[in-house]
């Protein structure tokens, strides 16, 4: 399992992207340089409490949302979860999931 700083960094990145903010823009909003924010998002550096407060304010989120790691899973955990879902599904559901995955993959190209 990832360390707290890695989970927190990924969560900051997810929320930043969901708000359509670049690293440059968020870094400017919280008063740090972009490489520093990049290191925080990659879990290479832990964020200070002062910077954490600025991030929460800049992203306009409740504090608890920043520490909601429930959906952050490793690749193996996600694959296992998907396999469990598929194994418990009927053929129509599997066909639907298959179509959705293919449509999504096509939209990426």
C-alpha positions as CSV (number, residue, x, y, z in Angstrom):
1,X,0.0,0.0,0.0
2,X,1.2,3.5,-0.9
3,X,2.5,5.8,1.8
4,X,0.4,8.7,3.0
5,X,2.3,11.3,1.1
6,X,1.9,9.3,-2.1
7,X,-1.9,8.9,-1.6
8,X,-2.3,12.5,-0.6
9,X,-0.3,13.6,-3.7
10,X,-2.4,11.5,-6.0
11,X,-5.5,12.9,-4.4
12,X,-4.4,16.5,-4.8
13,X,-3.6,15.8,-8.5
14,X,-7.0,14.1,-9.0
15,X,-8.9,17.0,-7.5
16,X,-6.7,19.6,-9.3
17,X,-7.4,17.9,-12.7
18,X,-11.2,17.6,-11.9
19,X,-11.2,21.4,-11.4
20,X,-9.4,21.9,-14.7
21,X,-6.4,23.5,-13.1
22,X,-2.8,23.1,-14.3
23,X,0.0,22.5,-11.9
24,X,1.3,25.9,-12.8
25,X,-2.0,27.6,-11.9
26,X,-2.5,25.7,-8.6
27,X,1.2,26.3,-7.7
28,X,0.6,30.1,-8.3
29,X,-2.6,30.1,-6.3
30,X,-0.9,28.5,-3.2
31,X,2.4,30.4,-3.6
32,X,4.9,27.6,-4.4
33,X,6.8,26.8,-7.6
34,X,5.6,24.2,-10.0
35,X,8.4,21.7,-9.5
36,X,7.5,21.7,-5.8
37,X,3.9,21.0,-6.5
38,X,4.9,18.3,-8.9
39,X,7.0,16.6,-6.1
40,X,4.0,16.8,-3.8
41,X,1.7,15.3,-6.3
42,X,4.1,12.4,-7.1
43,X,4.5,11.7,-3.4
44,X,8.2,12.7,-3.4
45,X,7.7,15.5,-0.9
46,X,5.2,15.8,2.0
47,X,3.1,18.9,2.0
48,X,3.4,21.3,5.0
49,X,0.4,22.1,7.0
50,X,0.4,25.7,5.8
51,X,0.5,24.6,2.1
52,X,-2.1,22.0,2.8
53,X,-4.5,24.7,4.1
54,X,-3.8,26.8,1.0
55,X,-4.5,23.8,-1.3
56,X,-7.8,23.0,0.4
57,X,-8.8,26.7,0.1
58,X,-7.7,27.0,-3.5
59,X,-9.4,23.8,-4.6
60,X,-12.5,24.9,-2.6
61,X,-13.1,21.5,-1.0
62,X,-13.9,20.3,2.5
63,X,-10.8,19.0,4.3
64,X,-12.2,15.5,4.5
65,X,-12.4,15.2,0.7
66,X,-8.6,15.6,0.4
67,X,-8.1,12.5,2.6
68,X,-10.7,10.3,0.9
69,X,-8.4,7.6,-0.4
70,X,-11.1,4.9,-0.6
71,X,-11.0,4.9,-4.4
72,X,-7.3,5.0,-4.8
73,X,-6.2,1.4,-5.5
74,X,-3.2,-0.2,-7.1
75,X,-3.4,-1.7,-10.6
76,X,-3.6,-5.3,-9.1
77,X,-6.4,-4.2,-6.7
78,X,-8.3,-2.7,-9.6
79,X,-7.9,-5.8,-11.8
80,X,-9.0,-8.0,-9.0
81,X,-12.1,-5.9,-8.4
82,X,-12.9,-5.9,-12.1
83,X,-12.5,-9.7,-12.2
84,X,-14.8,-10.1,-9.2
85,X,-17.4,-7.9,-10.9
86,X,-17.2,-9.8,-14.1
87,X,-17.4,-13.2,-12.4
88,X,-20.5,-12.1,-10.6
89,X,-22.2,-10.7,-13.8
90,X,-24.5,-12.4,-16.3
91,X,-23.6,-12.4,-20.0
92,X,-25.7,-9.3,-20.8
93,X,-23.9,-7.3,-18.2
94,X,-20.5,-8.6,-19.4
95,X,-21.4,-7.6,-23.0
96,X,-22.4,-4.2,-21.8
97,X,-19.1,-3.7,-19.9
98,X,-17.2,-4.9,-22.9
99,X,-18.9,-2.3,-25.2
100,X,-18.4,0.5,-22.7
101,X,-14.7,-0.3,-22.4
102,X,-14.2,-0.4,-26.1
103,X,-16.1,2.8,-26.6
104,X,-14.0,4.5,-24.0
105,X,-10.7,3.2,-25.5
106,X,-11.8,4.4,-29.0
107,X,-12.5,7.9,-27.6
108,X,-8.9,8.1,-26.4
109,X,-7.5,7.8,-29.9
